[in-house]
Structure formats: structure tokens, C-alpha cells
Amino acid sequence: MFKEERQSSHFTWAQLGDIGWGRPNLGFNTSVAIYRLMQFTLRDAIIKHTDVKTADRIFYDAGRTAGNSIYQEMLNQPKDFSEFVSSLQEALRELAIGILRIETSDLTAQRFVLTIAEDLDCSGLPIVNESVCTYDEGFIAGLFSAHFGRDFLARETDCWCTGDRVCRFEVGPAA
């Protein structure tokens, strides 16, 4: 499952296992602190063994895979953009990932600006004058790519860690 070399993602939803069966007492939830502990120590180890640019690529790519998987497994592949946004807002809230708001939407050019409040990755962190939501960028790109059936990119323009109180992302088709 994880020991074979590969050049592309082999992730499947089934690899998450039967959480209800495996955690009958503790269930599906854990704390934000434990999620961040895993994410930030993993990022730290990747940077230690490679470099920041490689860590960013890995986190973006992992987020993209996760976004695509959430779309396929949890959003019921909505038909139009309005249904996509509504389903996504509900899923992000239900999963306690964040509160999504679409600020601007140009369906013709397929360019969007969205915010996520109470973001799982960074809300409450100290201001460090750098955006830290690289995983979220990939996650959003994966969701939009899955919905539109073409490659999308997402870039964080505002972050809790740069002094904003929401994370803002510009989303559009890859060049």
C-alpha cells in the first residue's frame, strides 16, 4: 500500500479504512491541535530532508489529491456551479475544515475568488508574515479541477498568518 515506488498518486478512498469499525469509542473526530501537529511536523521533516520548495510542491500535490477525492466521494459530483458551491460549503462545515464563501465568480472565464474562515490549517496561528496554506491551495485546485474536468490552480492571497482573519484564494484554469 505505501512501500512501492511510484510516479503518480495511488491513493484511494478505501485506504482510509473503516473508521467506524476501527474506532468504535473514539469515532471519526480528533482535535485541530493533533491535525496541525501531524501536518507541521511532517512539513518540517520534508524541509529538513529536502527544501522548502519541494515541501510546498508535496503539500500542494497532496492537497490536490485530497480535494479530488472529497469531490468524488462526498460531493456527489454536482452538475452546476451553484450546486457545487452549496455541496462544498456543507461538506467543509460538516468536516470542520472551514467556512467557505465565494467572493467573486466569473463562470465564463472560470476565475473565482473565495475565502475560508476558521480555516483548519491556520486560524489562530501567530502572524508570521507568510502564507502557510499550501495544502489548502492544492485542495481547492483539486476540487475545482474535478468539478470542471480540467486542470485548475489555486493561490492564497491572504492568510491568517499574514494578519487577515480569513484565507483568500484566487482560483482559475491552469495556463
VEXDREN-208094 format. One record per residue: residue number from 0; residue in one letter; y, x, z of N, C-alpha, C in turn. Coordinates in Angstrom, 2 decimals, decimal comma. Atoms other than C-alpha are relative to their C-alpha. Last residue first. Example, Ala and Ser with C-alpha at 12.3 -4.5 7.8 and 13.67 -1.06 7.14 Angstrom:
BEGIN
<site 1 "S" <-1,19 -0,82 -0,06> <-1,06 13,67 7,14> <1,09 -0,77 0,73>>
<site 0 "A" <-1,19 0,89 0,00> <-4,50 12,30 7,80> <1,20 0,90 0,00>>
end
This chain:
BEGIN
<site 174 "A" <-0,53 -0,38 1,32> <28,01 -2,26 -18,23> <-1,09 0,30 -0,99>>
<site 173 "A" <0,02 -1,45 0,19> <26,30 -4,05 -15,36> <0,50 0,31 -1,40>>
<site 172 "P" <1,07 -0,58 0,81> <27,33 -7,69 -15,06> <0,12 1,53 -0,07>>
<site 171 "G" <-0,10 0,26 1,44> <29,66 -8,59 -12,22> <-1,15 0,65 -0,75>>
<site 170 "V" <1,30 0,10 0,64> <30,08 -8,76 -8,44> <0,21 -0,30 -1,49>>
<site 169 "E" <-0,22 0,35 1,40> <33,06 -7,69 -6,35> <-1,35 0,08 -0,70>>
<site 168 "F" <0,73 -0,63 1,07> <32,20 -7,74 -2,65> <0,47 -0,51 -1,36>>
<site 167 "R" <-0,36 0,59 1,30> <34,17 -8,47 0,48> <-0,67 0,82 -1,09>>
<site 166 "C" <0,35 -0,95 1,06> <32,85 -7,81 4,00> <0,27 -0,72 -1,32>>
<site 165 "V" <1,08 0,47 0,87> <34,70 -9,86 6,59> <-0,32 1,14 -0,98>>
<site 164 "R" <0,88 0,80 -0,85> <36,86 -8,89 9,56> <-1,06 -0,75 -0,81>>
<site 163 "D" <-0,01 1,41 0,40> <38,58 -6,01 7,80> <-0,96 -0,77 0,89>>
<site 162 "G" <-1,02 0,76 -0,71> <39,28 -2,72 9,57> <0,09 -1,46 -0,41>>
<site 161 "T" <-1,29 -0,49 0,50> <37,44 -0,27 7,31> <1,14 -0,80 0,61>>
<site 160 "C" <-0,20 -1,39 -0,42> <34,21 -0,71 9,30> <1,25 0,65 -0,57>>
<site 159 "W" <-0,36 0,01 -1,42> <34,36 -4,50 8,92> <0,38 1,42 0,44>>
<site 158 "C" <1,11 -0,07 -0,94> <34,28 -3,86 5,19> <0,53 -0,09 1,42>>
<site 157 "D" <-0,49 0,07 -1,37> <36,47 -4,46 2,15> <-1,20 -0,08 0,93>>
<site 156 "T" <-1,41 -0,40 0,07> <35,81 -3,54 -1,50> <0,68 -0,04 1,37>>
<site 155 "E" <-0,77 0,45 -1,16> <32,01 -3,59 -1,48> <1,42 0,54 -0,10>>
<site 154 "R" <-0,72 -1,11 -0,65> <30,59 -3,16 -4,97> <0,81 -0,58 1,16>>
<site 153 "A" <-0,88 0,48 -1,05> <27,97 -5,35 -6,63> <0,62 1,21 0,68>>
<site 152 "L" <-0,40 -0,99 -0,99> <26,26 -4,67 -9,94> <0,88 -0,68 1,03>>
<site 151 "F" <-1,32 0,12 -0,63> <24,39 -7,13 -12,13> <0,21 1,16 0,96>>
<site 150 "D" <-0,34 -0,97 -1,03> <21,46 -6,67 -14,56> <1,44 -0,19 0,49>>
<site 149 "R" <-0,50 -1,25 0,56> <20,43 -9,79 -16,43> <0,48 0,89 1,13>>
<site 148 "G" <0,98 -0,56 0,92> <18,47 -12,96 -15,69> <0,50 1,22 -0,76>>
<site 147 "F" <-0,53 0,01 1,37> <21,48 -14,78 -14,22> <-0,95 0,60 -1,02>>
<site 146 "H" <-0,50 1,31 0,41> <19,82 -15,75 -10,94> <0,41 -0,04 -1,47>>
<site 145 "A" <1,11 0,96 0,09> <17,67 -12,65 -10,52> <0,49 -1,36 -0,50>>
<site 144 "S" <0,83 -0,40 1,14> <20,56 -10,31 -11,32> <-1,14 -1,00 -0,20>>
<site 143 "F" <-0,70 0,41 1,22> <22,83 -12,23 -8,93> <-0,79 0,36 -1,25>>
<site 142 "L" <-0,09 1,47 0,04> <20,36 -11,93 -6,04> <0,62 -0,48 -1,31>>
<site 141 "G" <1,34 0,53 0,27> <19,55 -8,28 -6,79> <-0,01 -1,51 -0,10>>
<site 140 "A" <0,30 -0,28 1,42> <23,24 -7,34 -7,02> <-1,36 -0,56 -0,38>>
<site 139 "I" <-0,78 0,97 0,78> <23,83 -9,07 -3,66> <-0,25 0,20 -1,49>>
<site 138 "F" <0,55 1,33 -0,30> <21,04 -7,09 -2,00> <0,70 -1,06 -0,86>>
<site 137 "G" <1,22 0,15 0,79> <22,17 -3,85 -3,68> <-0,61 -1,37 0,16>>
<site 136 "E" <-0,39 -0,05 1,42> <25,67 -4,23 -2,29> <-1,22 -0,21 -0,89>>
<site 135 "D" <-0,51 1,31 0,39> <24,24 -5,33 1,06> <0,42 -0,03 -1,46>>
<site 134 "Y" <1,19 0,86 0,13> <22,22 -2,09 1,31> <0,43 -1,40 -0,46>>
<site 133 "T" <0,65 -0,36 1,25> <25,43 -0,12 0,65> <-1,25 -0,86 -0,25>>
<site 132 "C" <0,93 1,05 0,41> <27,23 -1,95 3,46> <-0,65 0,26 -1,37>>
<site 131 "V" <1,36 -0,40 -0,37> <28,85 1,03 5,20> <-1,07 -0,93 -0,57>>
<site 130 "S" <0,88 1,15 0,19> <32,39 1,03 3,85> <-1,42 0,44 0,28>>
<site 129 "E" <0,89 -0,07 1,15> <34,40 3,88 5,29> <-0,83 -1,27 -0,05>>
<site 128 "N" <-0,70 -0,23 1,26> <37,42 4,09 7,58> <-0,94 0,32 -1,16>>
<site 127 "V" <0,26 -1,40 0,33> <35,34 4,40 10,77> <0,60 0,37 -1,36>>
<site 126 "I" <-0,68 -0,33 1,25> <36,34 1,16 12,49> <-0,17 1,50 -0,24>>
<site 125 "P" <-1,35 -0,56 -0,09> <33,76 0,53 15,18> <0,59 0,27 -1,39>>
<site 124 "L" <0,00 -1,46 -0,04> <30,80 -1,78 14,49> <1,43 0,52 0,14>>
<site 123 "G" <-0,01 -0,49 -1,38> <31,11 -5,45 15,43> <-0,06 1,51 0,13>>
<site 122 "S" <-0,95 0,72 -0,86> <30,11 -6,82 12,04> <-0,14 0,46 1,45>>
<site 121 "C" <-1,14 -0,74 -0,54> <28,28 -4,05 10,17> <0,92 -0,74 0,95>>
<site 120 "D" <-0,04 -1,46 0,04> <24,84 -4,72 8,75> <1,16 0,63 0,76>>
<site 119 "L" <1,07 -0,61 -0,80> <24,21 -8,33 9,78> <0,14 1,52 0,09>>
<site 118 "D" <1,00 -0,74 0,77> <27,53 -9,52 8,36> <-0,98 0,73 0,92>>
<site 117 "E" <1,07 -0,26 -0,97> <29,38 -11,93 10,63> <-1,18 0,72 -0,64>>
<site 116 "A" <-0,47 -0,12 -1,37> <31,42 -12,97 7,60> <-1,21 0,17 0,91>>
<site 115 "I" <1,03 0,30 -0,98> <30,24 -12,32 4,06> <0,59 0,28 1,38>>
<site 114 "T" <-0,09 -0,61 -1,33> <32,83 -12,48 1,34> <-1,22 -0,40 0,81>>
<site 113 "L" <0,56 0,77 -1,10> <32,57 -13,09 -2,37> <0,20 0,75 1,31>>
<site 112 "V" <-0,37 -0,67 -1,24> <34,39 -12,04 -5,50> <-0,51 -0,89 1,12>>
<site 111 "F" <-0,15 0,75 -1,23> <32,79 -13,01 -8,79> <0,52 0,90 1,11>>
<site 110 "R" <-0,62 -0,89 -0,99> <32,58 -11,99 -12,42> <0,37 -0,83 1,23>>
<site 109 "Q" <0,99 -0,27 -1,03> <30,25 -13,75 -14,87> <0,50 1,07 0,99>>
<site 108 "A" <0,13 -1,46 -0,04> <32,85 -13,52 -17,66> <-1,10 0,43 0,98>>
<site 107 "T" <0,01 -0,48 1,38> <32,42 -17,22 -18,45> <-0,22 1,51 -0,04>>
<site 106 "L" <1,34 0,15 0,57> <31,40 -18,14 -14,89> <-0,08 0,50 -1,43>>
<site 105 "D" <-0,25 0,12 1,43> <34,59 -16,72 -13,40> <-1,36 -0,05 -0,69>>
<site 104 "S" <1,17 0,17 0,84> <34,31 -17,30 -9,65> <0,44 -0,20 -1,45>>
<site 103 "T" <-0,34 0,27 1,40> <36,72 -16,30 -6,96> <-1,28 -0,01 -0,82>>
<site 102 "E" <-1,47 0,02 0,08> <36,49 -16,42 -3,17> <0,47 -0,31 -1,41>>
<site 101 "I" <-0,41 -0,47 1,32> <32,82 -17,40 -2,81> <1,51 -0,12 -0,06>>
<site 100 "R" <-1,05 0,80 0,61> <31,98 -17,65 0,89> <0,33 0,61 -1,36>>
<site 99 "L" <-0,47 -0,28 1,36> <28,81 -16,45 2,57> <1,09 -0,96 -0,42>>
<site 98 "I" <-0,58 1,25 0,48> <28,17 -16,48 6,34> <0,71 0,30 -1,32>>
<site 97 "G" <-1,44 0,11 0,07> <25,85 -13,70 7,40> <0,43 -1,34 -0,55>>
<site 96 "I" <-0,49 -1,18 0,72> <22,29 -12,41 7,67> <1,52 -0,01 -0,06>>
<site 95 "A" <-0,98 -0,69 -0,83> <21,22 -14,92 10,35> <0,47 1,32 -0,62>>
<site 94 "L" <0,58 -1,31 -0,30> <18,16 -15,91 8,27> <0,91 0,84 0,89>>
<site 93 "E" <1,29 0,23 -0,67> <19,27 -19,57 8,36> <-0,65 1,32 0,44>>
<site 92 "R" <-0,29 0,53 -1,34> <22,86 -18,58 7,54> <-1,30 -0,17 0,79>>
<site 91 "L" <-0,64 -1,09 -0,76> <21,85 -16,37 4,63> <0,32 -0,44 1,42>>
<site 90 "A" <0,99 -1,03 -0,34> <19,41 -19,04 3,39> <0,61 1,11 0,85>>
<site 89 "E" <0,94 0,54 -0,98> <21,96 -21,88 3,55> <-1,01 1,06 0,45>>
<site 88 "Q" <-0,73 0,16 -1,26> <24,66 -19,89 1,78> <-0,94 -0,47 1,11>>
<site 87 "L" <-0,21 -1,32 -0,57> <22,13 -18,81 -0,86> <0,75 -0,09 1,33>>
<site 86 "S" <1,28 -0,46 -0,52> <20,98 -22,36 -1,54> <0,15 1,35 0,69>>
<site 85 "S" <0,36 0,87 -1,12> <24,59 -23,57 -1,92> <-1,31 0,45 0,66>>
<site 84 "V" <-0,88 -0,34 -1,12> <25,53 -20,59 -4,09> <-0,36 -0,82 1,23>>
<site 83 "F" <0,29 -1,36 -0,44> <22,52 -21,04 -6,39> <0,82 0,35 1,24>>
<site 82 "E" <1,25 0,12 -0,76> <23,03 -24,82 -6,61> <-0,41 1,36 0,57>>
<site 81 "S" <-0,33 0,75 -1,20> <26,64 -24,24 -7,71> <-1,22 -0,15 0,92>>
<site 80 "F" <-0,67 -0,89 -0,94> <25,56 -21,55 -10,15> <0,32 -0,71 1,31>>
<site 79 "D" <-1,39 -0,32 0,33> <23,03 -23,75 -11,94> <0,65 0,81 1,12>>
<site 78 "K" <-0,32 0,10 1,43> <19,23 -23,99 -12,04> <1,43 0,42 -0,32>>
<site 77 "P" <-0,94 1,07 0,35> <18,21 -22,78 -8,58> <0,44 0,06 -1,46>>
<site 76 "Q" <-0,55 -0,30 1,31> <15,19 -20,43 -8,38> <0,92 -1,12 -0,51>>
<site 75 "N" <0,58 0,96 0,95> <13,51 -21,97 -5,33> <0,64 0,08 -1,38>>
<site 74 "L" <-1,07 0,82 0,56> <15,86 -19,96 -3,10> <-0,49 -1,02 -1,02>>
<site 73 "M" <-0,66 0,91 -0,94> <13,28 -18,50 -0,73> <1,02 -0,95 -0,62>>
<site 72 "E" <0,84 0,60 -1,03> <10,62 -16,57 -2,63> <0,67 -1,07 0,84>>
<site 71 "Q" <1,27 0,51 0,51> <12,19 -15,57 -5,96> <-0,76 -0,82 1,04>>
<site 70 "Y" <-0,24 0,99 1,05> <15,77 -15,23 -4,71> <-1,31 -0,65 -0,45>>
<site 69 "I" <-0,52 1,19 -0,68> <14,72 -13,50 -1,48> <0,24 -1,11 -1,03>>
<site 68 "S" <1,12 0,65 -0,70> <12,61 -11,10 -3,54> <0,44 -1,26 0,72>>
<site 67 "N" <0,84 0,62 1,02> <15,48 -10,26 -5,92> <-1,14 -0,77 0,66>>
<site 66 "G" <-0,73 1,13 0,55> <17,76 -9,63 -2,98> <-0,79 -0,75 -1,04>>
<site 65 "A" <-0,01 1,07 -0,99> <15,16 -7,43 -1,27> <0,72 -1,25 -0,52>>
<site 64 "T" <1,36 0,54 -0,05> <14,59 -5,33 -4,39> <-0,07 -1,18 0,97>>
<site 63 "R" <0,21 0,72 1,26> <18,36 -4,90 -4,83> <-1,40 -0,64 -0,03>>
<site 62 "G" <-0,71 1,27 -0,10> <18,73 -3,96 -1,16> <-0,19 -0,85 -1,23>>
<site 61 "A" <0,79 0,83 -0,93> <16,07 -1,28 -1,54> <0,64 -1,37 0,16>>
<site 60 "D" <1,22 0,40 0,71> <17,87 0,09 -4,63> <-0,88 -0,89 0,89>>
<site 59 "Y" <-0,41 0,97 1,02> <21,23 0,15 -2,84> <-1,24 -0,55 -0,71>>
<site 58 "F" <-0,35 1,25 -0,69> <19,65 1,85 0,20> <0,42 -1,08 -0,99>>
<site 57 "I" <1,22 0,58 -0,57> <17,92 4,47 -1,96> <0,31 -1,33 0,68>>
<site 56 "R" <0,83 0,52 1,10> <21,01 5,15 -4,06> <-1,24 -0,70 0,53>>
<site 55 "D" <-0,67 1,19 0,56> <23,19 5,47 -0,95> <-0,82 -0,63 -1,12>>
<site 54 "A" <0,19 1,07 -0,98> <20,68 7,85 0,67> <0,64 -1,29 -0,51>>
<site 53 "T" <1,38 0,46 0,13> <20,66 9,95 -2,51> <-0,28 -1,14 0,97>>
<site 52 "K" <0,10 0,69 1,29> <24,46 10,19 -2,50> <-1,41 -0,55 -0,22>>
<site 51 "V" <-0,60 1,33 -0,12> <24,50 11,04 1,22> <-0,17 -0,79 -1,30>>
<site 50 "D" <-1,45 -0,03 -0,06> <22,08 13,98 0,86> <0,52 -1,43 0,02>>
<site 49 "T" <-0,52 -0,06 1,39> <18,36 14,82 1,02> <1,50 0,19 0,06>>
<site 48 "H" <0,98 -0,59 0,91> <16,29 15,37 4,18> <0,49 0,11 -1,44>>
<site 47 "K" <0,43 -1,31 -0,52> <19,10 14,84 6,72> <-0,93 0,70 -0,98>>
<site 46 "I" <-1,11 -0,94 0,22> <20,60 12,02 4,60> <-0,40 1,41 0,45>>
<site 45 "I" <-0,09 -0,23 1,45> <17,23 10,25 4,48> <1,11 1,00 -0,31>>
<site 44 "A" <1,12 -0,88 0,40> <16,77 10,71 8,24> <0,04 0,30 -1,50>>
<site 43 "D" <-0,25 -1,33 -0,54> <20,23 9,26 9,00> <-1,08 0,98 -0,43>>
<site 42 "R" <-1,06 -0,58 0,84> <19,62 6,29 6,71> <0,30 1,43 0,45>>
<site 41 "L" <0,60 -0,29 1,31> <16,32 5,60 8,50> <1,02 0,65 -0,92>>
<site 40 "T" <0,82 -1,20 -0,19> <18,05 5,93 11,88> <-0,71 0,38 -1,30>>
<site 39 "F" <-0,85 -1,18 -0,15> <20,79 3,55 10,71> <-0,80 1,28 0,26>>
<site 38 "Q" <-0,76 -0,33 1,20> <18,47 0,88 9,31> <0,77 1,32 0,15>>
<site 37 "M" <0,90 -0,41 1,08> <15,92 0,89 12,13> <0,81 0,46 -1,22>>
<site 36 "L" <0,65 -1,23 -0,44> <18,55 0,87 14,88> <-0,93 0,51 -1,11>>
<site 35 "R" <-0,92 -1,10 0,28> <20,52 -1,73 12,93> <-0,58 1,34 0,42>>
<site 34 "Y" <-0,13 -0,10 1,46> <17,55 -4,12 12,91> <0,89 1,20 -0,35>>
<site 33 "I" <1,24 -0,63 0,46> <16,92 -3,36 16,61> <0,00 0,15 -1,52>>
<site 32 "A" <0,01 -1,40 -0,43> <20,56 -4,07 17,51> <-1,25 0,72 -0,51>>
<site 31 "V" <-0,82 -0,74 0,96> <20,56 -7,27 15,44> <-0,02 1,48 0,36>>
<site 30 "S" <-1,43 -0,15 -0,26> <17,75 -8,53 17,66> <0,69 0,77 -1,13>>
<site 29 "T" <-0,23 -1,19 -0,82> <14,37 -9,82 16,53> <1,50 0,14 0,17>>
<site 28 "N" <-1,31 -0,58 -0,25> <13,16 -13,10 15,08> <-0,05 1,27 0,82>>
<site 27 "F" <-0,61 -0,62 1,19> <9,99 -14,31 13,37> <1,26 0,79 0,31>>
<site 26 "G" <-0,53 0,72 1,16> <7,83 -15,20 16,36> <0,67 0,89 -1,04>>
<site 25 "L" <-1,33 -0,53 0,27> <7,46 -13,36 19,68> <0,64 -0,61 -1,24>>
<site 24 "N" <-0,88 0,16 -1,16> <4,52 -15,36 21,03> <1,43 0,43 -0,29>>
<site 23 "P" <0,00 1,39 -0,48> <2,40 -15,99 17,93> <0,94 -0,23 1,18>>
<site 22 "R" <-0,93 0,01 -1,12> <3,44 -12,68 16,32> <0,08 -1,41 0,59>>
<site 21 "G" <-0,03 -1,30 -0,66> <0,61 -11,82 13,92> <0,91 0,06 1,21>>
<site 20 "W" <1,31 -0,31 -0,55> <-0,16 -15,41 12,95> <0,04 1,28 0,83>>
<site 19 "G" <0,32 1,04 -0,98> <3,46 -16,42 12,44> <-1,33 0,24 0,69>>
<site 18 "I" <-0,75 -0,29 -1,22> <4,22 -13,10 10,75> <-0,32 -1,03 1,09>>
<site 17 "D" <-0,07 1,32 -0,60> <1,52 -13,49 8,12> <0,65 0,17 1,37>>
<site 16 "G" <1,10 0,48 -0,85> <2,14 -10,31 6,19> <0,21 -1,42 0,49>>
<site 15 "L" <-0,62 0,37 -1,27> <5,41 -8,90 4,87> <-1,03 -0,53 0,99>>
<site 14 "Q" <0,03 -1,16 -0,88> <3,35 -7,18 2,16> <0,67 -0,28 1,35>>
<site 13 "A" <1,22 0,02 -0,80> <2,78 -10,63 0,63> <-0,08 1,18 0,96>>
<site 12 "W" <-0,27 0,80 -1,19> <6,41 -10,65 -0,55> <-1,21 -0,01 0,94>>
<site 11 "T" <0,30 1,42 0,17> <5,53 -7,89 -2,99> <0,26 -0,70 1,32>>
<site 10 "F" <-0,13 0,95 -1,10> <6,98 -4,39 -3,24> <-0,41 -1,40 -0,44>>
<site 9 "H" <1,26 0,74 -0,03> <5,64 -2,12 -5,97> <0,04 -1,08 1,08>>
<site 8 "S" <0,32 0,75 -1,21> <9,04 -0,73 -6,87> <-1,32 -0,73 -0,16>>
<site 7 "S" <-0,65 1,30 -0,07> <9,10 1,77 -9,69> <-0,46 -0,71 1,26>>
<site 6 "Q" <-1,33 -0,15 0,61> <8,36 5,50 -10,09> <0,76 -1,32 0,00>>
<site 5 "R" <-0,43 1,00 0,98> <5,34 5,57 -7,84> <1,40 0,29 -0,50>>
<site 4 "E" <-1,25 -0,37 0,67> <3,26 7,82 -5,57> <0,35 -1,07 -1,02>>
<site 3 "E" <0,10 -0,46 1,39> <0,56 6,09 -3,53> <1,40 0,31 -0,56>>
<site 2 "K" <0,33 -1,42 0,13> <0,70 6,03 0,26> <-0,04 0,51 -1,43>>
<site 1 "F" <-1,20 -0,82 -0,07> <2,51 2,74 0,90> <-0,26 1,48 -0,28>>
<site 0 "M" <-1,20 0,81 0,00> <0,00 0,00 0,00> <1,27 0,86 0,00>>
end
